[in-house]
């Protein structure tokens, strides 16, 4: 990837403001068309958002986009839309015991509303604030209860596939446990046994870092030094014995290649958890079974650096945009794809701009966490943001309901829309892609103002 070392957040502000204005218009149009009983919009087909009944993991993004749009533009109508839907439609997500997605749905809604109130962006109301905080406490505890324990103090929040399955995606949803812990909450189990949510968060992160991330240390035949940071979408365990069985992938090409959105979830998840742990006092780590703060930071930094380095060296094209999987079977037909800008309208393999938007935020947050030593990561993140905020990635057409074009959902299942005359999916959007483009845009805007935006 070619990094623009001189790019500044202030330089990006006109593009951020343009994207925010486009998003506000698209959000309001979708609100007039979409009916909540139809389920959550997931991705577009021929420019129109459609649902996909798998889990309703994108509903929080739908209303979170309105909240981010309000934060960026000040349009009160966006806030009103989001508030009403959160009150009417989101409660079932708080007690959903069957998914690993709590941090997606509930930080994006209840968490954003709490942040806006604490920052003075919306009027302070103590009862409303307590409502948001109670929702976040409940969600964090329910998420932490979806637990598969392993030997030696390890374990993980298992995916909706079952107790054997550890998804890399959960590193980004893990922040719901962080904010619930920050609010003083704990999970109560049998006979009132208290489960420390910080401890559960760190155990999940350590398990993910050990089994889903590769460090070029010969763990298997494909764990090569040149591929340090390679990321498996899924790690499979025997839940009866706790034995690790194998890597797997639901949405990538194979267990031994890297699905780039999974890589991006790891980049952002480890980086923002590093930020969170750095913010805690040493006394927060005094509980039984908790690591030392320095050890926790070292574990999170190692995984964040490895995955971010892999993205920059192996997963991205010259302009910082990635294809959907580093081992996609026809990438070789693009001829030296890492040495030129990504080609979203090629004939062989689709790019995934949604993964790039997530990755950009991970790079910026890691750069921030590392201080002066992380400047190159932050500049890489800003370089990707600049690319995504312009055509052909920014959707400027009023007829297209999405904001970020060239997003991929599930390539192996063939769920993504292929336009007439094209050979691969292209030109479509997703709720998570639109949300994360706006979220990283808000991060850039806060940096331009000399502030900083965190989930905690």
C-alpha positions as CSV (number, residue, x, y, z in Angstrom):
1,X,0.0,0.0,0.0
2,X,1.2,3.5,-0.8
3,X,0.7,5.7,2.3
4,X,0.2,9.5,2.1
5,X,2.4,10.6,4.9
6,X,1.3,14.3,4.7
7,X,-2.5,13.7,4.8
8,X,-4.3,15.5,7.7
9,X,-7.8,15.1,9.2
10,X,-8.4,18.8,8.4
11,X,-7.7,18.1,4.7
12,X,-10.3,15.4,4.7
13,X,-13.1,17.5,6.2
14,X,-14.7,18.7,3.0
15,X,-15.0,15.0,1.9
16,X,-16.3,14.0,5.3
17,X,-19.0,16.8,5.2
18,X,-20.0,15.7,1.7
19,X,-20.4,12.1,2.7
20,X,-22.4,13.1,5.8
21,X,-24.8,15.2,3.8
22,X,-25.3,12.3,1.3
23,X,-25.9,9.9,4.1
24,X,-28.5,12.2,5.7
25,X,-30.5,12.3,2.5
26,X,-30.2,8.5,2.0
27,X,-31.2,7.7,5.6
28,X,-34.3,9.9,5.4
29,X,-35.4,8.3,2.1
30,X,-34.8,4.8,3.4
31,X,-36.8,5.7,6.6
32,X,-39.8,6.6,4.4
33,X,-39.7,3.3,2.5
34,X,-38.5,0.7,5.0
35,X,-40.9,-0.9,7.5
36,X,-39.5,-2.4,10.7
37,X,-41.7,-5.6,10.5
38,X,-39.8,-6.4,7.3
39,X,-36.7,-7.1,9.3
40,X,-33.4,-5.3,9.1
41,X,-32.0,-4.0,5.8
42,X,-28.7,-5.8,5.1
43,X,-27.4,-5.0,1.7
44,X,-28.5,-3.5,-1.6
45,X,-29.5,-5.2,-4.8
46,X,-29.7,-2.9,-7.8
47,X,-29.3,0.0,-5.4
48,X,-32.2,-0.9,-3.1
49,X,-31.7,-2.2,0.4
50,X,-33.0,-5.7,1.0
51,X,-33.3,-8.0,4.0
52,X,-31.6,-11.4,4.5
53,X,-33.0,-13.6,7.2
54,X,-29.9,-15.0,9.0
55,X,-29.7,-12.9,12.1
56,X,-30.9,-9.3,12.6
57,X,-27.3,-8.2,13.2
58,X,-27.6,-5.0,11.1
59,X,-30.6,-3.4,12.7
60,X,-28.5,-1.4,15.1
61,X,-26.4,-0.2,12.2
62,X,-29.6,1.1,10.5
63,X,-30.4,3.4,13.4
64,X,-26.8,4.0,14.3
65,X,-26.3,5.5,10.9
66,X,-29.0,8.1,11.7
67,X,-27.2,8.9,15.0
68,X,-23.8,9.3,13.4
69,X,-25.4,11.4,10.7
70,X,-27.0,13.6,13.3
71,X,-23.6,13.9,15.1
72,X,-21.9,15.0,11.8
73,X,-24.6,17.3,10.4
74,X,-26.7,18.4,13.3
75,X,-29.9,17.4,11.5
76,X,-32.4,16.9,14.3
77,X,-34.7,14.8,12.2
78,X,-32.1,12.0,12.1
79,X,-31.9,12.0,15.9
80,X,-35.7,11.8,16.2
81,X,-35.9,8.9,13.8
82,X,-33.2,7.0,15.6
83,X,-34.6,7.6,19.1
84,X,-38.1,6.5,18.2
85,X,-36.8,3.3,16.6
86,X,-34.4,2.4,19.4
87,X,-37.3,2.7,21.9
88,X,-39.7,0.7,19.7
89,X,-37.5,-1.9,17.9
90,X,-34.3,-2.6,19.8
91,X,-35.3,-4.1,23.1
92,X,-35.2,-7.7,21.9
93,X,-31.6,-7.3,21.0
94,X,-30.7,-6.7,24.6
95,X,-31.7,-10.1,25.7
96,X,-30.9,-12.1,22.5
97,X,-29.1,-15.1,23.9
98,X,-28.4,-16.7,20.5
99,X,-25.9,-14.3,18.9
100,X,-22.4,-12.9,19.4
101,X,-23.6,-9.5,17.9
102,X,-24.5,-7.4,20.9
103,X,-21.7,-4.9,20.4
104,X,-22.9,-4.4,16.8
105,X,-26.5,-3.7,17.6
106,X,-26.5,-2.1,21.0
107,X,-23.3,0.0,21.1
108,X,-24.5,1.5,17.7
109,X,-27.8,2.6,19.2
110,X,-28.0,2.8,23.0
111,X,-24.3,3.4,23.2
112,X,-24.3,6.2,20.7
113,X,-27.3,7.9,22.4
114,X,-25.4,7.7,25.8
115,X,-22.3,9.1,24.2
116,X,-24.2,12.0,22.6
117,X,-25.8,12.8,25.9
118,X,-22.6,12.7,27.8
119,X,-20.9,14.9,25.2
120,X,-23.7,17.5,25.4
121,X,-24.7,16.9,21.8
122,X,-28.3,16.2,23.0
123,X,-30.0,17.5,26.1
124,X,-29.2,15.8,29.4
125,X,-32.0,13.8,30.9
126,X,-30.9,11.6,33.8
127,X,-33.7,9.1,33.5
128,X,-33.1,8.7,29.8
129,X,-29.4,8.3,30.4
130,X,-30.1,5.6,33.0
131,X,-32.3,3.8,30.5
132,X,-29.4,3.7,28.0
133,X,-26.9,2.6,30.6
134,X,-29.2,-0.1,31.9
135,X,-29.6,-1.4,28.3
136,X,-25.8,-1.5,27.9
137,X,-25.4,-3.3,31.2
138,X,-27.9,-6.0,30.3
139,X,-26.5,-6.4,26.8
140,X,-23.0,-6.8,28.1
141,X,-24.0,-9.4,30.6
142,X,-26.1,-11.4,28.2
143,X,-23.2,-11.4,25.7
144,X,-20.7,-12.6,28.3
145,X,-23.0,-15.4,29.3
146,X,-22.6,-17.0,25.9
147,X,-19.5,-18.6,27.1
148,X,-17.4,-21.7,26.2
149,X,-14.7,-22.3,28.9
150,X,-11.3,-23.7,28.0
151,X,-8.4,-25.0,30.1
152,X,-5.9,-22.6,31.6
153,X,-8.3,-19.8,32.1
154,X,-9.1,-19.3,28.5
155,X,-12.5,-19.2,26.8
156,X,-14.6,-17.4,24.3
157,X,-18.0,-15.9,23.5
158,X,-19.2,-18.5,21.0
159,X,-20.8,-17.6,17.7
160,X,-24.3,-18.3,16.6
161,X,-23.0,-21.5,15.0
162,X,-22.7,-23.1,18.5
163,X,-20.5,-23.6,21.5
164,X,-17.7,-25.0,19.3
165,X,-17.3,-21.9,17.2
166,X,-15.1,-18.8,17.9
167,X,-15.7,-16.1,15.3
168,X,-13.1,-13.3,14.7
169,X,-16.1,-10.9,14.3
170,X,-16.7,-11.0,18.0
171,X,-13.5,-8.9,18.6
172,X,-15.5,-5.9,17.4
173,X,-18.6,-6.8,19.4
174,X,-16.5,-7.4,22.5
175,X,-16.8,-3.7,23.4
176,X,-20.2,-4.3,24.8
177,X,-18.6,-6.2,27.7
178,X,-16.1,-3.3,28.1
179,X,-18.7,-0.6,28.5
180,X,-20.9,-2.8,30.8
181,X,-17.8,-3.3,33.0
182,X,-17.0,0.4,32.9
183,X,-20.6,1.1,34.2
184,X,-19.9,-1.2,37.2
185,X,-21.8,-4.2,36.0
186,X,-21.1,-7.9,36.4
187,X,-22.7,-11.1,35.2
188,X,-24.3,-13.1,38.0
189,X,-24.3,-16.9,37.6
190,X,-25.4,-19.8,39.7
191,X,-25.5,-19.2,43.4
192,X,-24.8,-15.5,42.8
193,X,-21.3,-16.2,41.4
194,X,-20.0,-12.9,40.0
195,X,-18.3,-13.0,36.7
196,X,-16.0,-10.1,36.1
197,X,-16.8,-8.7,32.6
198,X,-13.3,-7.3,32.1
199,X,-11.9,-10.7,32.9
200,X,-14.2,-12.4,30.4
201,X,-13.3,-9.7,27.8
202,X,-9.6,-10.3,28.2
203,X,-10.0,-14.1,28.2
204,X,-11.9,-13.9,24.9
205,X,-9.4,-11.6,23.4
206,X,-6.4,-13.8,24.5
207,X,-8.1,-16.9,23.1
208,X,-8.8,-15.1,19.8
209,X,-5.3,-13.8,19.6
210,X,-3.9,-17.3,20.2
211,X,-6.1,-19.3,17.9
212,X,-7.4,-17.0,15.2
213,X,-4.3,-14.9,14.5
214,X,-1.1,-16.4,13.1
215,X,2.4,-14.9,13.9
216,X,4.7,-16.7,11.6
217,X,5.9,-19.1,14.3
218,X,5.2,-22.4,12.6
219,X,1.9,-23.2,14.2
220,X,1.0,-25.2,11.1
221,X,2.4,-25.8,7.7
222,X,1.1,-22.5,6.4
223,X,2.1,-20.3,9.4
224,X,5.0,-18.6,7.7
225,X,6.9,-15.5,8.8
226,X,6.0,-13.7,5.5
227,X,2.3,-14.3,6.5
228,X,2.5,-12.9,10.0
229,X,-0.9,-11.5,10.9
230,X,-2.9,-13.9,8.8
231,X,-6.4,-14.3,10.3
232,X,-8.8,-17.2,10.4
233,X,-12.5,-16.4,10.4
234,X,-13.4,-19.2,12.8
235,X,-11.6,-21.4,15.3
236,X,-13.2,-24.7,16.0
237,X,-12.9,-26.4,19.4
238,X,-14.2,-29.5,21.1
239,X,-16.4,-27.9,23.8
240,X,-16.4,-31.0,25.9
241,X,-12.6,-31.2,26.3
242,X,-11.6,-27.7,25.3
243,X,-9.2,-29.0,22.6
244,X,-8.6,-26.8,19.6
245,X,-9.5,-28.7,16.4
246,X,-8.9,-26.6,13.4
247,X,-9.3,-23.2,11.7
248,X,-12.4,-22.7,9.6
249,X,-14.2,-20.1,7.5
250,X,-17.8,-19.3,6.8
251,X,-17.4,-16.3,4.6
252,X,-13.8,-16.6,3.4
253,X,-12.4,-18.7,0.6
254,X,-10.6,-21.2,2.9
255,X,-9.4,-21.7,6.5
256,X,-5.8,-21.0,5.3
257,X,-6.5,-17.8,3.5
258,X,-7.6,-14.5,5.0
259,X,-11.2,-13.2,4.6
260,X,-10.5,-9.5,4.7
261,X,-13.5,-8.4,6.6
262,X,-12.6,-10.8,9.3
263,X,-9.1,-9.4,9.2
264,X,-10.6,-5.9,9.5
265,X,-12.7,-6.9,12.5
266,X,-9.6,-8.1,14.2
267,X,-7.6,-4.9,13.4
268,X,-10.3,-2.7,14.8
269,X,-11.3,-4.9,17.7
270,X,-7.8,-5.4,19.1
271,X,-6.9,-1.8,18.6
272,X,-9.9,-0.3,20.3
273,X,-9.6,-2.9,23.2
274,X,-6.0,-1.7,23.5
275,X,-7.2,1.8,23.8
276,X,-9.8,0.7,26.4
277,X,-7.3,-1.2,28.6
278,X,-4.8,1.6,28.4
279,X,-7.4,3.9,29.9
280,X,-8.0,1.7,33.0
281,X,-6.3,2.2,36.3
282,X,-3.9,-0.6,37.6
283,X,-6.4,-1.3,40.3
284,X,-8.9,-2.6,37.7
285,X,-6.7,-5.7,37.3
286,X,-6.6,-6.7,41.0
287,X,-9.4,-9.3,40.7
288,X,-8.9,-13.0,40.8
289,X,-7.8,-14.5,37.4
290,X,-7.1,-11.1,35.8
291,X,-3.8,-10.5,34.1
292,X,-1.5,-7.6,34.8
293,X,-2.4,-4.5,32.9
294,X,1.0,-4.6,31.1
295,X,0.5,-8.2,30.0
296,X,-3.0,-7.4,28.7
297,X,-1.7,-4.4,26.7
298,X,1.1,-6.5,25.3
299,X,-1.2,-9.2,24.1
300,X,-3.6,-6.7,22.5
301,X,-0.8,-4.7,20.9
302,X,0.8,-7.8,19.5
303,X,-2.4,-9.0,17.8
304,X,-3.3,-5.5,16.6
305,X,0.2,-4.9,15.1
306,X,0.3,-8.3,13.4
307,X,-3.1,-7.9,11.7
308,X,-2.6,-4.3,10.7
309,X,0.9,-5.1,9.3
310,X,-0.7,-8.0,7.3
311,X,-3.3,-5.7,5.9
312,X,-0.7,-3.2,4.7
313,X,1.7,-5.8,3.3
314,X,-0.5,-8.6,2.0
315,X,-4.2,-7.7,1.9
316,X,-4.5,-4.3,0.3
317,X,-4.0,-3.0,-3.2
318,X,-1.7,0.1,-3.8
319,X,-4.5,2.5,-2.8
320,X,-5.3,0.7,0.4
321,X,-8.5,-1.0,-0.7
322,X,-8.8,-4.8,-0.3
323,X,-10.4,-7.6,-2.3
324,X,-12.7,-9.9,-0.4
325,X,-10.1,-12.6,0.4
326,X,-6.3,-12.7,0.1
327,X,-6.6,-16.1,-1.4
328,X,-9.5,-15.5,-3.7
329,X,-8.9,-18.1,-6.5
330,X,-8.8,-15.7,-9.5
331,X,-6.7,-12.8,-8.0
332,X,-3.7,-13.9,-10.0
333,X,-5.6,-13.1,-13.2
334,X,-5.6,-9.4,-12.1
335,X,-1.8,-9.4,-12.5
336,X,0.2,-7.8,-9.8
337,X,-2.9,-6.5,-8.0
338,X,-0.9,-5.2,-4.9
339,X,1.1,-2.9,-7.1
340,X,-1.9,-1.0,-8.6
341,X,-5.1,0.5,-7.3
342,X,-8.0,-1.9,-6.7
343,X,-10.4,-2.5,-9.6
344,X,-14.0,-2.8,-8.4
345,X,-15.3,-3.4,-11.9
346,X,-12.9,-6.2,-12.9
347,X,-14.1,-9.5,-14.2
348,X,-12.6,-11.9,-11.7
349,X,-12.8,-11.1,-7.9
350,X,-14.8,-8.4,-6.0
351,X,-13.3,-5.8,-3.8
352,X,-14.8,-5.4,-0.3
353,X,-14.8,-1.7,0.5
354,X,-16.7,-2.4,3.8
355,X,-13.6,-4.3,5.0
356,X,-11.4,-1.3,4.0
357,X,-13.6,1.1,6.0
358,X,-13.4,-1.1,9.1
359,X,-9.6,-1.6,8.6
360,X,-9.1,2.2,8.3
361,X,-10.5,2.8,11.7
362,X,-8.4,0.0,13.2
363,X,-5.2,1.5,11.7
364,X,-6.1,5.0,13.1
365,X,-6.9,3.7,16.5
366,X,-3.8,1.5,16.7
367,X,-1.7,4.6,15.6
368,X,-3.4,6.6,18.4
369,X,-2.7,3.9,21.0
370,X,0.9,3.7,20.1
371,X,1.6,7.5,20.2
372,X,4.5,8.8,18.1
373,X,5.5,5.2,17.3
374,X,2.1,4.6,15.6
375,X,2.1,7.5,13.2
376,X,2.6,5.3,10.1
377,X,-0.5,3.3,11.0
378,X,-2.6,6.4,11.5
379,X,-1.5,7.8,8.2
380,X,-2.3,4.6,6.4
381,X,-5.8,4.7,7.9
382,X,-6.3,8.3,6.8
383,X,-5.1,7.4,3.3
384,X,-7.8,4.7,3.0
385,X,-10.5,7.0,4.3
386,X,-9.6,9.6,1.6
387,X,-10.0,6.9,-1.1
388,X,-13.3,5.7,0.3
389,X,-14.8,9.2,0.5
390,X,-14.5,9.7,-3.3
391,X,-15.9,7.9,-6.3
392,X,-16.0,5.1,-7.3
393,X,-16.6,4.1,-3.6
394,X,-18.8,7.0,-2.4
395,X,-22.3,6.6,-3.7
396,X,-23.4,10.0,-5.0
397,X,-26.5,9.0,-6.8
398,X,-29.8,9.8,-5.2
399,X,-31.3,6.6,-6.8
400,X,-28.9,4.4,-4.8
401,X,-29.8,3.8,-1.2
402,X,-26.3,2.9,0.0
403,X,-23.5,5.2,0.9
404,X,-20.4,3.0,0.4
405,X,-20.2,1.1,-2.8
406,X,-18.5,-2.2,-3.6
407,X,-19.3,-4.0,-0.3
408,X,-19.4,-7.8,-0.2
409,X,-21.6,-9.9,2.2
410,X,-21.2,-13.6,1.6
411,X,-19.2,-14.5,-1.6
412,X,-19.2,-18.3,-1.0
413,X,-23.0,-18.4,-0.6
414,X,-23.5,-16.2,-3.7
415,X,-25.7,-13.7,-1.8
416,X,-24.3,-10.6,-3.4
417,X,-26.0,-9.0,-6.4
418,X,-24.3,-9.2,-9.7
419,X,-25.4,-6.4,-12.1
420,X,-26.5,-7.3,-15.6
421,X,-23.5,-7.7,-17.9
422,X,-21.0,-8.0,-15.0
423,X,-19.3,-11.2,-13.9
424,X,-18.8,-10.4,-10.2
425,X,-20.7,-8.5,-7.5
426,X,-20.0,-4.8,-7.6
427,X,-21.6,-1.4,-7.1
428,X,-23.6,-2.4,-4.0
429,X,-23.7,-1.4,-0.4
430,X,-24.2,-2.9,3.1
431,X,-25.4,-1.6,6.4
432,X,-22.1,-2.3,8.1
433,X,-20.2,-0.7,5.3
434,X,-22.2,2.5,5.4
435,X,-22.1,2.6,9.2
436,X,-18.3,2.1,9.5
437,X,-17.6,4.7,6.8
438,X,-19.6,7.2,8.8
439,X,-18.0,6.0,12.1
440,X,-14.5,6.5,10.8
441,X,-15.6,9.8,9.2
442,X,-16.7,11.0,12.7
443,X,-13.4,9.9,14.1
444,X,-11.6,12.0,11.5
445,X,-13.9,14.9,12.2
446,X,-13.1,14.7,15.9
447,X,-9.4,14.5,15.2
448,X,-9.7,17.6,13.0
449,X,-11.3,19.4,15.9
450,X,-8.4,18.4,18.2
451,X,-10.7,15.9,20.0
452,X,-10.9,12.1,20.0
453,X,-13.8,9.7,19.8
454,X,-13.9,6.4,21.6
455,X,-16.6,3.9,22.3
456,X,-15.9,4.1,26.1
